[in-house]
Amino acid sequence: MTARFPAGHEPQSNRRATSRKDRTHLEMDEAERASRALRGRIGAHRLHATHDPRETTKAARLAFMSSFEREVDPDGLLEPEERARRASHARAAHFAHLAYLSAKARAARARRPRTLYLDD
């Protein structure tokens, strides 16, 4: 499945320079962060109470899947079936790599010595 986007509305890379606005969470105190998280949770529940999550995430899912198609066929030369087959394997490889990194991080965490903090 290839996602088609109107001219000028193609998905952009998630790699962006961090702006000052994006760094404001570093300057917030704990109460402010907790309040923001709670407000975000309330908003998410309201959204899911009034909209079908499959519809609200449809464009993102299409863009994500089409990224694998562009990865395996950047020039669009393959037949649609072959492109889809290769994209499926690229997606499986992506998630297998994430699982590998997760297992590696868990193993490193397990090897770290645990520190016991006692109250004085």
Backbone as CSV, one residue per row, in Angstrom:
resi,resn,N_x,N_y,N_z,CA_x,CA_y,CA_z,C_x,C_y,C_z
1,MET,0.849,-1.169,0.000,0.000,0.000,0.000,0.900,1.239,0.000
2,THR,0.736,2.093,-0.951,1.503,3.318,-1.032,0.609,4.485,-0.674
3,ALA,1.072,5.285,0.284,0.306,6.461,0.682,0.585,7.583,-0.313
4,ARG,-0.435,8.266,-0.724,-0.296,9.406,-1.619,-0.651,10.655,-0.826
5,PHE,0.211,11.640,-0.904,-0.010,12.877,-0.177,-0.109,14.021,-1.163
6,PRO,-0.975,14.986,-0.888,-1.059,16.157,-1.760,0.282,16.891,-1.778
7,ALA,0.574,17.571,-2.878,1.828,18.312,-2.993,1.975,19.270,-1.822
8,GLY,3.141,19.261,-1.227,3.406,20.133,-0.085,2.979,19.556,1.250
9,HIS,2.348,18.381,1.261,1.888,17.772,2.507,2.562,16.425,2.765
10,GLU,3.704,16.185,2.131,4.416,14.948,2.350,4.915,14.916,3.792
11,PRO,4.981,13.717,4.413,5.478,13.655,5.783,6.944,14.061,5.832
12,GLN,7.316,14.722,6.917,8.682,15.176,7.072,9.419,14.252,8.028
13,SER,10.715,14.323,8.000,11.543,13.537,8.908,11.306,14.013,10.331
14,ASN,11.456,13.108,11.292,11.327,13.472,12.696,12.583,14.131,13.234
15,ARG,13.627,14.172,12.434,14.881,14.780,12.878,14.806,16.281,12.682
16,ARG,14.733,16.986,13.791,14.672,18.443,13.736,15.632,19.007,14.754
17,ALA,16.068,20.209,14.515,16.871,20.887,15.516,15.969,21.204,16.704
18,THR,16.501,21.072,17.888,15.704,21.335,19.082,15.544,22.835,19.247
19,SER,14.316,23.293,19.251,14.056,24.718,19.406,13.929,25.063,20.883
20,ARG,13.917,26.333,21.170,13.766,26.783,22.559,12.449,26.274,23.122
21,LYS,11.402,26.294,22.309,10.093,25.817,22.745,10.171,24.354,23.181
22,ASP,10.960,23.540,22.455,11.091,22.127,22.783,11.896,21.886,24.046
23,ARG,12.652,22.889,24.486,13.473,22.728,25.688,12.778,23.231,26.950
24,THR,11.574,23.750,26.834,10.917,24.315,28.015,10.670,23.272,29.087
25,HIS,10.508,21.988,28.711,10.284,20.955,29.705,11.489,20.809,30.634
26,LEU,12.674,21.217,30.173,13.864,21.128,31.008,13.865,22.193,32.095
27,GLU,13.120,23.257,31.866,13.106,24.375,32.802,11.915,24.311,33.762
28,MET,11.037,23.323,33.612,9.859,23.215,34.467,10.194,22.492,35.764
29,ASP,9.493,22.863,36.837,9.685,22.125,38.083,8.802,20.878,38.069
30,GLU,8.952,20.044,39.067,8.264,18.751,39.108,6.741,18.912,39.088
31,ALA,6.202,19.877,39.831,4.749,20.080,39.875,4.214,20.492,38.507
32,GLU,4.981,21.340,37.813,4.569,21.787,36.485,4.556,20.621,35.496
33,ARG,5.583,19.766,35.561,5.642,18.593,34.678,4.483,17.649,34.963
34,ALA,4.175,17.426,36.240,3.074,16.532,36.608,1.743,17.096,36.123
35,SER,1.565,18.415,36.272,0.339,19.052,35.817,0.190,18.933,34.302
36,ARG,1.275,19.144,33.578,1.227,19.045,32.120,0.906,17.609,31.695
37,ALA,1.500,16.631,32.369,1.236,15.228,32.040,-0.228,14.884,32.295
38,LEU,-0.772,15.357,33.389,-2.176,15.084,33.719,-3.102,15.733,32.699
39,ARG,-2.810,16.978,32.316,-3.645,17.642,31.310,-3.566,16.901,29.975
40,GLY,-2.395,16.401,29.634,-2.248,15.629,28.401,-3.057,14.345,28.451
41,ARG,-3.042,13.680,29.597,-3.812,12.442,29.754,-5.311,12.717,29.630
42,ILE,-5.767,13.822,30.228,-7.182,14.194,30.129,-7.553,14.435,28.665
43,GLY,-6.690,15.163,27.956,-6.959,15.434,26.546,-7.002,14.156,25.715
44,ALA,-6.103,13.225,25.993,-6.088,11.958,25.249,-7.371,11.173,25.502
45,HIS,-7.821,11.133,26.757,-9.062,10.408,27.060,-10.270,11.063,26.379
46,ARG,-10.293,12.391,26.352,-11.407,13.089,25.680,-11.399,12.799,24.185
47,LEU,-10.213,12.805,23.593,-10.092,12.514,22.163,-10.596,11.109,21.863
48,HIS,-10.147,10.127,22.652,-10.540,8.738,22.390,-11.991,8.460,22.759
49,ALA,-12.567,9.304,23.592,-13.980,9.145,23.930,-14.881,9.647,22.808
50,THR,-14.359,10.538,21.976,-15.202,11.148,20.947,-14.826,10.761,19.517
51,HIS,-13.657,10.119,19.331,-13.201,9.765,17.984,-12.665,8.342,17.956
52,ASP,-12.766,7.722,16.794,-12.217,6.395,16.593,-10.698,6.522,16.451
53,PRO,-9.919,5.867,17.325,-8.467,6.019,17.253,-7.881,5.520,15.932
54,ARG,-8.541,4.595,15.280,-8.035,4.144,13.977,-8.104,5.269,12.959
55,GLU,-9.108,6.121,13.080,-9.231,7.247,12.152,-8.258,8.367,12.504
56,THR,-8.078,8.638,13.800,-7.189,9.739,14.185,-5.730,9.422,13.904
57,THR,-5.371,8.135,13.828,-3.980,7.757,13.579,-3.746,7.238,12.161
58,LYS,-4.760,7.277,11.332,-4.662,6.701,9.989,-3.549,7.346,9.162
59,ALA,-3.483,8.653,9.134,-2.462,9.341,8.337,-1.061,9.004,8.840
60,ALA,-0.897,8.943,10.146,0.416,8.616,10.710,0.817,7.186,10.355
61,ARG,-0.125,6.260,10.431,0.176,4.863,10.082,0.540,4.735,8.612
62,LEU,-0.185,5.432,7.748,0.124,5.396,6.318,1.512,5.977,6.038
63,ALA,1.832,7.084,6.694,3.143,7.700,6.505,4.249,6.778,7.007
64,PHE,4.015,6.120,8.139,5.001,5.196,8.698,5.227,4.029,7.747
65,MET,4.148,3.439,7.265,4.280,2.304,6.352,4.912,2.724,5.026
66,SER,4.561,3.898,4.525,5.127,4.330,3.248,6.621,4.625,3.381
67,SER,7.094,4.913,4.591,8.527,5.149,4.770,9.316,3.881,4.454
68,PHE,8.767,2.722,4.783,9.444,1.464,4.456,9.406,1.209,2.953
69,GLU,8.317,1.583,2.319,8.241,1.430,0.869,9.257,2.323,0.170
70,ARG,9.419,3.539,0.668,10.420,4.443,0.080,11.835,3.941,0.349
71,GLU,12.009,3.290,1.502,13.331,2.753,1.835,13.737,1.646,0.862
72,VAL,12.805,0.757,0.539,13.145,-0.388,-0.320,13.029,-0.073,-1.812
73,ASP,12.306,0.978,-2.159,12.115,1.332,-3.571,12.082,2.851,-3.722
74,PRO,13.230,3.515,-3.500,13.229,4.989,-3.524,12.853,5.581,-4.874
75,ASP,13.095,4.847,-5.959,12.786,5.377,-7.290,11.437,4.923,-7.821
76,GLY,10.727,4.081,-7.055,9.412,3.612,-7.478,9.437,2.714,-8.701
77,LEU,10.459,1.909,-8.834,10.612,1.062,-10.017,10.036,-0.342,-9.843
78,LEU,9.824,-0.776,-8.612,9.341,-2.139,-8.373,7.845,-2.252,-8.607
79,GLU,7.429,-3.487,-8.883,5.990,-3.773,-8.966,5.390,-3.589,-7.569
80,PRO,4.132,-3.169,-7.462,3.521,-2.928,-6.154,3.596,-4.129,-5.207
81,GLU,3.407,-5.331,-5.739,3.448,-6.528,-4.878,4.849,-6.742,-4.317
82,GLU,5.861,-6.572,-5.156,7.248,-6.762,-4.717,7.647,-5.667,-3.727
83,ARG,7.214,-4.442,-3.989,7.496,-3.340,-3.074,6.875,-3.614,-1.720
84,ALA,5.628,-4.087,-1.720,4.942,-4.393,-0.456,5.627,-5.530,0.288
85,ARG,6.076,-6.551,-0.447,6.768,-7.686,0.176,8.058,-7.219,0.843
86,ARG,8.836,-6.417,0.117,10.102,-5.926,0.664,9.863,-4.969,1.831
87,ALA,8.853,-4.128,1.700,8.533,-3.185,2.784,8.130,-3.936,4.047
88,SER,7.413,-5.030,3.881,7.021,-5.850,5.027,8.250,-6.389,5.748
89,HIS,9.247,-6.839,4.986,10.479,-7.336,5.594,11.287,-6.198,6.226
90,ALA,11.290,-5.037,5.604,12.000,-3.885,6.175,11.358,-3.481,7.502
91,ARG,10.035,-3.529,7.555,9.315,-3.209,8.793,9.630,-4.247,9.874
92,ALA,9.635,-5.534,9.507,9.954,-6.589,10.465,11.389,-6.420,10.979
93,ALA,12.309,-6.078,10.089,13.695,-5.853,10.490,13.794,-4.670,11.446
94,HIS,13.034,-3.613,11.186,13.030,-2.430,12.045,12.601,-2.807,13.464
95,PHE,11.490,-3.539,13.572,11.001,-3.899,14.901,11.887,-4.941,15.577
96,ALA,12.513,-5.825,14.809,13.459,-6.777,15.391,14.676,-6.038,15.940
97,HIS,15.116,-5.001,15.222,16.242,-4.197,15.706,15.869,-3.474,17.003
98,LEU,14.666,-2.939,17.073,14.218,-2.295,18.318,14.184,-3.295,19.466
99,ALA,13.716,-4.520,19.203,13.676,-5.554,20.231,15.089,-5.909,20.688
100,TYR,16.028,-5.977,19.749,17.421,-6.262,20.075,17.989,-5.169,20.985
101,LEU,17.765,-3.912,20.621,18.269,-2.801,21.437,17.648,-2.810,22.829
102,SER,16.372,-3.149,22.909,15.692,-3.214,24.198,16.289,-4.319,25.061
103,ALA,16.514,-5.495,24.482,17.103,-6.609,25.223,18.515,-6.266,25.678
104,LYS,19.264,-5.605,24.819,20.627,-5.202,25.156,20.624,-4.214,26.330
105,ALA,19.706,-3.266,26.312,19.603,-2.288,27.398,19.184,-2.967,28.702
106,ARG,18.247,-3.914,28.624,17.829,-4.636,29.835,18.982,-5.438,30.420
107,ALA,19.769,-6.081,29.547,20.906,-6.866,30.018,21.945,-5.967,30.686
108,ALA,22.200,-4.807,30.098,23.161,-3.865,30.690,22.659,-3.373,32.038
109,ARG,21.372,-3.126,32.127,20.782,-2.660,33.385,20.891,-3.746,34.451
110,ALA,20.699,-5.002,34.055,20.766,-6.118,35.003,22.193,-6.318,35.518
111,ARG,23.199,-6.008,34.706,24.599,-6.166,35.116,25.060,-5.064,36.048
112,ARG,24.372,-3.917,36.031,24.775,-2.801,36.883,24.588,-3.158,38.344
113,PRO,25.536,-2.799,39.187,25.348,-3.074,40.611,24.220,-2.212,41.170
114,ARG,23.450,-2.810,42.015,22.330,-2.076,42.604,22.822,-1.343,43.848
115,THR,22.364,-0.116,44.010,22.747,0.686,45.155,21.571,0.745,46.105
116,LEU,21.845,0.447,47.334,20.817,0.484,48.354,20.932,1.789,49.103
117,TYR,19.888,2.567,49.130,19.880,3.826,49.834,19.173,3.634,51.166
118,LEU,19.862,3.971,52.233,19.292,3.882,53.571,19.142,5.273,54.150
119,ASP,18.082,5.474,54.875,17.887,6.754,55.555,18.863,6.832,56.719
120,ASP,19.434,7.999,56.941,20.387,8.169,58.044,19.682,8.199,59.368
